[in-house]
Amino acid sequence: MQPTCVRLTIPDSVDPVVLTGPRDSLLRRIDAAFDSMVSVRGNQISIEGPAEVVEEVTAVFSRLITYAEAKRPLAVGDVDRIIGQVIHGTPNTSRSSDDILLTDRGRVIRPKTKGQRRYVEAIRSHKITFCVGPAGTGKTYLAMAMAVASLKQHEVGRIVLVRPVVEAGESLGYLPGTLQEKLDPYVRPLYDALFDMLDAQRATALIEQGTVEISPLAFMRGRTFNDSFVILDEAQNTTPEQMKMFLTRLGLSSTFVIAGDASQRDLLGESGLDSAREVLSHISEISFVDLEMSDIVRHSLVAKIVDAYAMAEAPSKRN
């Protein structure tokens, strides 16, 4: 089996010497605890070895970076304790309760608004979460971060990314190329989020192994997803029948997140996103979260654009 290689980027706010220790004393401690090869050059940490071991070493450095960002001094005893926590699966008590994931580039992903915080908490406490909101509110990105965190913590065995394929005048069967090539334009936002959180080599390996699966909604019929974190993106472009079919794919030990923007619907007729709220809002295990203009976290101009279009479309909706 080919060894796995992961490269972590130490944030600019952290001195690499703090992580490696005087004369690499902390780095040698980590090296001795795991059957892996670890090297630090500049702000890059390279970890190579069996996949499970690399996952553990990555978790150790992730926790060390969190400590260092909090300006806490690191000693050999701290490193030994963190190594023990990772090996025995002890939760990271040093992490902020808002933190979702430390990316392979050393950046912490956490909700930035009250609405986003409600969204993340809903995913943590419900088997199925619906999120509706305008562009730029982090619907897909935060769901992906939760999925990657669940995979890293071995809470699920795979991530499944689903999107309805909607294009005026065309269907998958008539587009050129393989199925994967046909899907690429539709799932690119999901790819972008995944590759923003994981090293490119690692993300590609997960896709090739099937640990991260990307599939059109039409191919969900007849399947059951156990031990999976499943994200349905662009859910406003589903029909009620498609939404019912998708939701009934839920299996054991799985989490479903459904994200959509009601203002960007490309299909005529009733939306599966709207019908789901009407039919399912009374079920306590299912959460519905609405994100607003105030939750937009992209460039400030995005909020102005969304607001301008909403005002322009308001008269036509009244008519």
C-alpha positions as CSV (number, residue, x, y, z in Angstrom):
1,M,0.0,0.0,0.0
2,Q,1.3,3.4,-1.0
3,P,2.2,5.7,2.0
4,T,0.0,8.7,2.6
5,C,1.7,12.2,2.5
6,V,0.1,15.3,4.0
7,R,1.5,18.8,4.1
8,L,0.3,21.2,6.8
9,T,1.0,24.9,6.5
10,I,1.8,26.6,9.8
11,P,-0.2,29.9,10.1
12,D,1.8,33.1,9.9
13,S,0.7,33.9,13.5
14,V,2.6,30.9,14.8
15,D,6.4,30.6,15.1
16,P,7.4,27.2,13.8
17,V,10.0,26.9,16.6
18,V,7.2,26.9,19.1
19,L,5.8,23.7,17.5
20,T,9.2,22.0,17.1
21,G,10.7,23.1,20.5
22,P,14.2,24.0,21.4
23,R,16.6,21.9,19.3
24,D,13.6,20.1,17.8
25,S,12.8,18.5,21.2
26,L,9.0,18.5,20.7
27,L,9.3,17.2,17.1
28,R,11.5,14.3,18.3
29,R,8.8,13.4,20.9
30,I,6.2,13.2,18.1
31,D,8.5,11.2,15.9
32,A,9.2,8.7,18.6
33,A,5.4,8.2,19.3
34,F,4.4,7.4,15.7
35,D,5.6,5.2,12.9
36,S,5.8,8.1,10.4
37,M,8.3,10.5,8.9
38,V,7.9,14.1,9.9
39,S,9.9,17.1,8.7
40,V,9.5,20.8,9.2
41,R,10.9,23.2,6.6
42,G,10.0,26.9,7.0
43,N,6.2,27.0,7.6
44,Q,5.6,23.6,6.0
45,I,5.1,20.3,8.0
46,S,5.4,17.1,5.9
47,I,3.9,13.9,7.3
48,E,4.4,10.6,5.5
49,G,3.4,7.1,6.6
50,P,0.4,4.7,6.8
51,A,-2.9,6.6,6.4
52,E,-4.2,6.0,9.9
53,V,-0.9,7.1,11.4
54,V,-0.7,10.2,9.3
55,E,-4.3,11.1,10.4
56,E,-3.1,10.9,14.1
57,V,0.0,12.9,13.6
58,T,-2.0,15.5,11.7
59,A,-4.4,15.7,14.6
60,V,-1.5,16.2,17.0
61,F,-0.1,19.1,15.0
62,S,-3.6,20.6,14.6
63,R,-4.0,20.7,18.4
64,L,-0.5,22.1,18.9
65,I,-1.2,24.9,16.4
66,T,-4.4,25.7,18.4
67,Y,-2.4,25.9,21.6
68,A,0.3,28.1,19.9
69,E,-2.4,30.4,18.4
70,A,-3.7,30.9,21.9
71,K,-0.2,32.0,22.9
72,R,0.2,29.2,25.3
73,P,3.7,27.9,26.0
74,L,4.4,24.4,24.9
75,A,6.4,21.9,26.9
76,V,7.2,18.2,26.5
77,G,4.5,17.3,29.0
78,D,1.9,19.2,26.8
79,V,3.0,17.3,23.7
80,D,2.9,13.9,25.6
81,R,-0.6,14.7,26.8
82,I,-1.9,15.6,23.3
83,I,-0.3,12.5,21.8
84,G,-2.1,10.4,24.4
85,Q,-5.4,12.2,23.7
86,V,-5.1,11.5,20.0
87,I,-4.1,7.9,20.4
88,H,-7.0,7.2,22.8
89,G,-9.5,9.3,21.0
90,T,-10.0,11.9,23.7
91,P,-11.8,15.1,22.5
92,N,-9.8,18.2,22.1
93,T,-10.7,20.2,25.2
94,S,-8.4,23.1,24.2
95,R,-10.5,23.9,21.1
96,S,-13.1,26.6,21.0
97,S,-16.6,25.2,21.0
98,D,-17.2,27.2,17.8
99,D,-14.3,25.7,15.9
100,I,-15.3,23.2,13.3
101,L,-12.0,22.2,11.5
102,L,-8.4,23.1,11.3
103,T,-7.6,22.9,7.6
104,D,-4.4,21.3,6.2
105,R,-3.2,24.9,5.6
106,G,-3.5,25.6,9.3
107,R,-6.6,27.8,9.1
108,V,-9.4,27.4,11.6
109,I,-12.9,27.2,10.2
110,R,-15.6,28.4,12.5
111,P,-19.0,30.2,12.1
112,K,-18.7,33.9,11.8
113,T,-22.3,35.1,12.4
114,K,-25.1,34.2,14.8
115,G,-27.0,32.6,11.9
116,Q,-24.1,30.4,10.9
117,R,-23.6,29.4,14.6
118,R,-27.3,28.2,14.7
119,Y,-26.7,26.3,11.4
120,V,-23.6,24.5,12.8
121,E,-25.3,23.6,16.1
122,A,-28.3,22.3,14.2
123,I,-26.1,20.0,12.2
124,R,-24.4,18.8,15.4
125,S,-27.7,18.0,17.1
126,H,-30.0,16.8,14.2
127,K,-29.9,13.9,11.8
128,I,-31.3,16.1,9.0
129,T,-30.7,19.8,8.6
130,F,-32.2,22.1,6.0
131,C,-30.5,25.5,5.4
132,V,-32.0,28.2,3.2
133,G,-30.3,31.4,2.5
134,P,-28.9,33.8,-0.1
135,A,-25.5,33.5,-1.8
136,G,-22.4,34.0,0.4
137,T,-23.9,32.8,3.7
138,G,-21.7,29.7,3.9
139,K,-24.4,27.1,3.4
140,T,-22.3,24.7,1.4
141,Y,-18.9,25.6,2.9
142,L,-19.9,25.1,6.5
143,A,-21.6,21.8,5.6
144,M,-18.5,20.6,3.9
145,A,-16.4,21.7,6.9
146,M,-18.6,19.7,9.2
147,A,-18.4,16.7,6.9
148,V,-14.6,16.8,6.7
149,A,-14.4,17.2,10.5
150,S,-16.7,14.2,11.0
151,L,-14.6,12.1,8.6
152,K,-11.4,13.1,10.4
153,Q,-12.9,12.2,13.8
154,H,-14.1,8.8,12.4
155,E,-17.7,9.7,13.1
156,V,-18.6,8.7,9.6
157,G,-16.8,6.5,7.0
158,R,-17.5,8.6,3.9
159,I,-18.8,11.9,2.5
160,V,-21.4,11.9,-0.3
161,L,-21.9,15.2,-2.2
162,V,-25.1,15.4,-4.2
163,R,-26.5,18.0,-6.6
164,P,-29.4,18.1,-9.0
165,V,-28.3,18.5,-12.6
166,V,-30.3,21.3,-14.0
167,E,-29.3,23.0,-17.3
168,A,-31.7,24.6,-19.8
169,G,-32.0,22.5,-22.9
170,E,-29.4,19.9,-22.0
171,S,-29.2,16.7,-19.9
172,L,-26.2,14.6,-18.8
173,G,-26.8,12.0,-21.5
174,Y,-26.2,14.5,-24.3
175,L,-23.2,16.2,-22.8
176,P,-19.8,15.0,-24.1
177,G,-17.3,13.0,-22.0
178,T,-17.4,10.5,-19.2
179,L,-19.9,10.7,-16.4
180,Q,-17.3,12.4,-14.1
181,E,-16.4,14.9,-16.8
182,K,-20.2,15.7,-17.3
183,L,-20.6,16.2,-13.5
184,D,-17.5,18.4,-13.0
185,P,-19.1,21.7,-13.9
186,Y,-22.1,21.1,-11.6
187,V,-20.0,20.0,-8.6
188,R,-17.1,22.4,-8.9
189,P,-18.2,24.5,-5.9
190,L,-18.2,21.3,-3.8
191,Y,-14.7,20.5,-5.1
192,D,-13.5,24.0,-4.4
193,A,-14.6,23.7,-0.7
194,L,-13.1,20.3,-0.3
195,F,-9.7,21.3,-1.7
196,D,-9.7,24.5,0.4
197,M,-9.8,22.3,3.5
198,L,-7.6,19.4,2.6
199,D,-4.2,19.1,0.9
200,A,-4.7,18.5,-2.8
201,Q,-3.0,15.1,-2.8
202,R,-5.1,14.0,0.2
203,A,-8.4,15.3,-1.3
204,T,-7.7,13.6,-4.6
205,A,-6.9,10.3,-2.9
206,L,-10.1,10.4,-0.9
207,I,-12.1,10.9,-4.1
208,E,-10.2,8.1,-6.0
209,Q,-10.8,5.7,-3.0
210,G,-14.5,6.5,-3.0
211,T,-14.3,7.9,0.6
212,V,-15.6,11.2,-1.0
213,E,-18.3,10.4,-3.5
214,I,-19.9,12.9,-5.9
215,S,-23.2,12.0,-7.5
216,P,-26.1,13.5,-9.3
217,L,-29.4,13.4,-7.5
218,A,-31.0,11.3,-10.2
219,F,-28.6,8.4,-9.3
220,M,-29.8,8.3,-5.6
221,R,-32.8,6.1,-6.2
222,G,-32.6,2.6,-4.6
223,R,-29.6,3.5,-2.4
224,T,-29.2,3.7,1.4
225,F,-26.5,5.7,3.0
226,N,-25.1,4.3,6.2
227,D,-22.2,5.7,8.2
228,S,-22.2,8.7,5.8
229,F,-22.3,12.5,5.9
230,V,-24.4,13.5,2.9
231,I,-24.8,17.0,1.5
232,L,-27.5,17.9,-1.0
233,D,-26.5,21.3,-2.6
234,E,-28.7,23.6,-4.7
235,A,-31.8,21.9,-3.2
236,Q,-34.1,24.6,-4.6
237,N,-33.8,22.9,-7.9
238,T,-35.4,19.6,-6.7
239,T,-39.0,18.6,-7.2
240,P,-41.1,17.4,-4.2
241,E,-40.8,13.9,-5.5
242,Q,-37.0,14.1,-5.8
243,M,-36.7,15.5,-2.3
244,K,-38.8,12.7,-0.8
245,M,-36.7,10.2,-2.7
246,F,-33.5,11.8,-1.3
247,L,-34.6,12.0,2.3
248,T,-35.6,8.4,2.4
249,R,-32.0,7.3,1.5
250,L,-31.1,8.1,5.2
251,G,-29.4,5.1,6.8
252,L,-27.8,4.3,10.2
253,S,-25.2,6.6,11.7
254,S,-25.6,9.2,9.0
255,T,-26.1,12.9,8.8
256,F,-28.0,14.7,6.0
257,V,-27.6,18.4,5.2
258,I,-29.7,20.1,2.5
259,A,-28.7,23.5,1.4
260,G,-30.5,25.9,-1.0
261,D,-31.3,29.4,-2.1
262,A,-34.9,30.0,-2.9
263,S,-34.1,33.0,-5.0
264,Q,-32.0,31.0,-7.5
265,R,-34.5,28.4,-8.6
266,D,-34.1,27.2,-12.2
267,L,-37.1,24.9,-12.4
268,L,-40.8,25.6,-12.8
269,G,-43.4,24.3,-10.4
270,E,-43.2,23.6,-6.7
271,S,-39.7,23.3,-5.1
272,G,-38.8,20.3,-3.1
273,L,-37.2,22.6,-0.6
274,D,-40.5,24.5,0.0
275,S,-42.6,21.3,0.2
276,A,-40.2,19.7,2.7
277,R,-40.7,22.5,5.2
278,E,-44.5,22.3,4.9
279,V,-44.5,18.5,5.3
280,L,-41.7,17.9,7.8
281,S,-41.5,21.0,10.1
282,H,-43.2,19.2,13.0
283,I,-40.5,16.4,13.2
284,S,-38.1,17.2,16.0
285,E,-35.2,15.3,14.5
286,I,-35.2,17.6,11.5
287,S,-34.0,21.2,11.7
288,F,-34.8,24.1,9.4
289,V,-32.3,27.0,9.5
290,D,-32.8,30.3,7.7
291,L,-29.8,32.5,7.0
292,E,-30.3,36.2,6.2
293,M,-28.5,39.0,4.5
294,S,-26.6,39.7,7.8
295,D,-25.0,36.2,7.5
296,I,-23.3,36.9,4.2
297,V,-19.5,36.5,4.8
298,R,-18.1,37.0,1.2
299,H,-17.0,40.3,0.0
300,S,-19.2,43.1,1.4
301,L,-20.3,43.9,-2.2
302,V,-22.1,40.5,-2.4
303,A,-24.5,41.6,0.3
304,K,-25.3,44.8,-1.7
305,I,-25.8,42.8,-4.9
306,V,-28.2,40.4,-3.2
307,D,-30.1,43.2,-1.6
308,A,-30.4,45.2,-4.9
309,Y,-31.7,42.1,-6.7
310,A,-34.2,41.4,-3.9
311,M,-35.5,45.0,-4.1
312,A,-35.8,44.8,-7.9
313,E,-37.7,41.5,-7.9
314,A,-40.1,42.5,-5.1
315,P,-42.6,44.3,-7.3
316,S,-42.9,41.4,-9.8
317,K,-43.5,39.0,-6.9
318,R,-46.3,41.2,-5.6
319,N,-47.9,41.1,-9.1
